[in-house]
Amino acid sequence: MNRAKAITKYVRISPRKARLAAGLIRGLTVSEASIQLDYSQLKGGRLLKKTLDSAVANGENEKDMRREDMRVIEVRIDEGPTLKRAKPRNRGGRHPIMKRTSHFTVVVGEA
């Protein structure tokens, strides 16, 4: 079974929010997954679509797979490094702000 993979790293979205978009496309054909992400209003959907398109292009160019036969086999959203920032509070205190990042991995293969 042929498989093609694409990885996008250091995406500035919280993994928890990105996993909502990933749940929409697990196990779907590539065309259905693309439509799902196009019409979803999630920021993670827009970012994940780029990774999905890259995985499809990798499959077409490197593995000679046809787009019609491809299916989303695996979608993984891993946690990347967190940018730590602070917001000033009263009496000289501070409140931490965690700007989380994600790593996207999309694997497509022939059904």
C-alpha positions as CSV (number, residue, x, y, z in Angstrom):
1,M,0.0,0.0,0.0
2,N,1.5,3.3,-1.1
3,R,1.5,6.1,1.4
4,A,2.5,9.8,1.1
5,K,3.2,12.1,4.0
6,A,3.4,15.8,4.6
7,I,4.5,17.6,7.8
8,T,4.0,21.2,8.7
9,K,5.8,22.4,11.8
10,Y,5.6,25.4,14.2
11,V,2.0,26.4,13.2
12,R,0.7,29.2,15.5
13,I,-2.5,27.5,16.7
14,S,-3.2,25.7,19.8
15,P,-3.1,21.9,19.3
16,R,-6.5,21.5,21.1
17,K,-8.1,23.8,18.5
18,A,-6.4,22.2,15.6
19,R,-7.5,18.7,16.6
20,L,-11.1,19.8,16.1
21,A,-10.4,20.3,12.4
22,A,-8.4,17.1,12.2
23,G,-11.4,15.1,13.5
24,L,-13.4,16.3,10.5
25,I,-11.3,14.6,7.9
26,R,-10.1,11.3,9.5
27,G,-10.8,8.3,7.2
28,L,-12.4,10.4,4.4
29,T,-11.4,10.4,0.8
30,V,-9.1,13.3,-0.2
31,S,-11.9,15.1,-2.2
32,E,-14.4,14.8,0.7
33,A,-11.7,15.9,3.2
34,S,-10.8,18.9,1.0
35,I,-14.5,20.0,0.8
36,Q,-14.9,19.5,4.6
37,L,-11.9,21.8,5.3
38,D,-13.0,24.4,2.7
39,Y,-16.4,24.9,4.2
40,S,-15.4,24.6,7.9
41,Q,-15.0,28.0,9.5
42,L,-12.2,26.8,11.8
43,K,-8.8,28.5,11.5
44,G,-7.3,25.0,12.0
45,G,-9.2,23.8,8.9
46,R,-7.6,26.5,6.7
47,L,-4.1,25.6,8.0
48,L,-4.7,21.8,7.8
49,K,-5.9,22.1,4.2
50,K,-2.4,23.3,3.1
51,T,-0.8,20.2,4.7
52,L,-3.4,17.9,3.1
53,D,-2.8,19.4,-0.3
54,S,1.0,19.0,0.1
55,A,0.5,15.3,1.1
56,V,-1.7,14.8,-2.0
57,A,0.9,16.5,-4.2
58,N,3.7,14.3,-2.7
59,G,1.6,11.2,-3.5
60,E,1.0,12.2,-7.1
61,N,4.5,13.3,-7.9
62,E,6.7,10.8,-5.9
63,K,4.5,7.7,-5.6
64,D,2.5,7.9,-8.9
65,M,-0.8,7.7,-7.0
66,R,-4.1,9.0,-8.4
67,R,-6.0,11.7,-6.5
68,E,-9.3,9.8,-6.9
69,D,-7.9,6.7,-5.2
70,M,-6.4,8.5,-2.2
71,R,-7.8,8.4,1.3
72,V,-6.7,10.2,4.5
73,I,-5.1,7.5,6.6
74,E,-3.6,9.4,9.5
75,V,-3.9,13.0,10.8
76,R,-1.8,13.8,13.8
77,I,-1.6,17.1,15.6
78,D,1.4,17.2,18.0
79,E,2.3,20.0,20.4
80,G,5.2,22.3,19.4
81,P,7.2,24.7,21.5
82,T,5.2,27.3,23.5
83,L,6.0,31.0,23.3
84,K,5.8,32.3,26.9
85,R,4.6,35.9,27.2
86,A,3.4,38.0,30.2
87,K,0.6,40.4,30.8
88,P,1.0,43.1,33.5
89,R,-1.3,42.8,36.5
90,N,-2.0,45.0,39.5
91,R,0.6,45.8,42.1
92,G,3.5,44.8,39.9
93,G,2.4,41.3,39.2
94,R,2.2,39.4,36.0
95,H,-0.1,36.9,34.3
96,P,1.5,34.3,32.0
97,I,0.2,34.1,28.4
98,M,1.1,30.8,26.7
99,K,1.2,31.1,22.9
100,R,1.0,27.5,21.8
101,T,2.3,26.0,18.5
102,S,1.5,22.8,16.7
103,H,3.0,20.3,14.3
104,F,0.7,18.8,11.7
105,T,1.3,15.4,10.1
106,V,-1.0,14.1,7.3
107,V,-0.6,10.7,5.7
108,V,-2.6,9.7,2.6
109,G,-2.7,6.4,0.9
110,E,-4.5,4.4,-1.7
111,A,-7.8,2.9,-0.5
